[in-house]
Amino acid sequence: IEQKTQELEQSSQTIQTLQTQKAEIENNYAQKLQEISVLNTSLEEMNNTLSSTIETNAQQKTELEIQIAEINQELQTTSQNLEQTQKEKETLLEQNSQKQQELEQKTQELVQKTQELEQSSQTIQTLQTQKAEIEREYAQKIVELNANIDVIVNDLASIKESKCWIYTKPIRDLQKVMKI
């Protein structure tokens, strides 16, 4: 019986030890479950944060892609505007060159016309000088003719006073023509 009592005591101690170990294991298990729960909560928070970050990054990526597309569109528009401006500049330079050539041509024409006008002016001055000389000559001839006419009129008056019919007939005819 002693032996059995000893065995029983040993068994009882073993049971107590096992129960103590069981309680420790259960405590450890409860702690581990609590740690797992904390870790699961942390993991869920991390998953939520990661999901939120991924979603935010996706939105930012979409916004950046839209901004890049807008910038590319603006760049293309600016490039087209620059090309158009360059073409307009070249067109204006061509027009300017043509106008400058036309202006030079017109200037040459004006210079030529000015020279022609100067020549015409010189010709006119020469003609006016010749006209003045001719007018002086005509004035002199008119004075001489008037003097000759006065002599003829005096001669005719003398003939008329002589009352000779034969001599006076031409004077009468002349009076009719000249209405003296």
Residue pairs with C-beta under 8 A, 6 or more apart in sequence:
153 180
156 171
156 174
159 167
159 168
159 171
160 168
160 171
162 168
174 180
